[in-house]
Amino acid sequence: MKNLLQQIKARRLALGFKQNDMPMRIGIARQQYQRLEAQGNPRLDTLELIAKGLNSELMLIPKEKLDAVLAVLNSDASAHGRADQMGEEKKSIADDPWEGFGDDL
């Protein structure tokens, strides 16, 4: 599974946002956001701002529930894929946890 910073970048790209778009969306300096995405160790309040700017929610998932949550997300992504009838190979949610989110934005 991708680390948190990779997930943030992947979500930003999936929404079609550039790095320069994020500071205005979340209210931090451009350099601060660039540093955070590249190597950051963001504080919780900064993560909450980023999640809001990416139309997302932060969530703490207990390890014993992780498989169930991933199964639900995978089944939702599979249903989304069947509706599209694209015939593309299905990816695991671990490969792209944002797959299917942001298509309507």
BAMAR-69122 format. One record per residue (C-alpha): residue in three letters; z, x, y. Coordinates in steps of 0.02 Angstrom, whole numbers, plus 32768, in hexadecimal, padded with zeros to 4 digits. Last residue first. Layout:
N
AlaZXY
...
//
This chain:
105
Leu7E137CF88323
Asp7DD77C9E8286
Asp7DB67D3B8222
Gly7E5D7D7F825C
Phe7EB27D7681B4
Gly7E407D75811E
Glu7E6E7E2480E8
Trp7F077E5C814B
Pro7F637EA980B6
Asp7ECC7F178090
Asp7ED67F837FF4
Ala7F807F3E7FC1
Ile7F397E8E7FCE
Ser7EC57EC37F42
Lys7E0C7EBB7F65
Lys7D917E3B7F24
Glu7CDE7E767F03
Glu7C657E197F73
Gly7C0B7D7C7F35
Met7C0C7D327FE3
Gln7C397C837FA9
Asp7CA27C718048
Ala7D137BEE7FFB
Arg7D2E7C5C7F64
Gly7D667CEC7FD4
His7DE47C808031
Ala7E2B7C467F8A
Ser7E387CFB7F53
Ala7E8E7D2B7FF7
Asp7F0B7C9D7FDF
Ser7F287CD27F2A
Asn7F427D857F63
Leu7FBF7D517FE9
Val801E7CE77F6C
Ala801E7D747EEC
Leu80557DF07F71
Val80EA7D817F9C
Ala81197D6E7EE5
Asp810B7E297EC5
Leu81777E4D7F5F
Lys82047DD77F2E
Glu82717E567ED0
Lys824C7ED57F57
Pro82957E637FDE
Ile82157E3F8065
Leu823F7E66811A
Met81C17E12818A
Leu816F7E3C822E
Glu80FA7DB5826B
Ser80467DC082A5
Asn7FD47D8B8334
Leu7FB07E458354
Gly80087E4683FD
Lys809D7DEC83AE
Ala80A67E6F8325
Ile809A7EFA83A6
Leu81277EAF840D
Glu81957E9C8371
Leu816E7F508340
Thr81A57F8883EE
Asp82497F2983DB
Leu82647F7B8332
Arg824C80298375
Pro81AB8083834E
Asn819F812482EA
Gly80F581578322
Gln807381CD82E1
Ala7FC8818E8313
Glu7FEE80D68337
Leu808A81018399
Arg8037818D83FC
Gln7FA88119842E
Tyr80238090845E
Gln808D810484C8
Gln7FF3814E851B
Arg7FB680A1854B
Ala805E80718597
Ile80B57FD78553
Gly80A27F1E8579
Ile80697ED384D4
Arg7FBC7E8D84F6
Met7F987F028588
Pro7FCB7F998521
Met7F627F5B848E
Asp7EB67F5084DB
Asn7EA3800E84F0
Gln7EB880268435
Lys7E217FB6841D
Phe7E327F0683DB
Gly7DB77EB78362
Leu7E3A7E508307
Ala7E197EB18267
Leu7E277F5282CB
Arg7ED57F258309
Arg7F097EEE825A
Ala7ECC7F93820F
Lys7F277FF68296
Ile7FCA7F9A8277
Gln7FB57FAA81BA
Gln7F98806681C9
Leu803680748232
Leu8099801181B1
Asn80668079811C
Lys7FD9803E80AE
Met800080008000
//
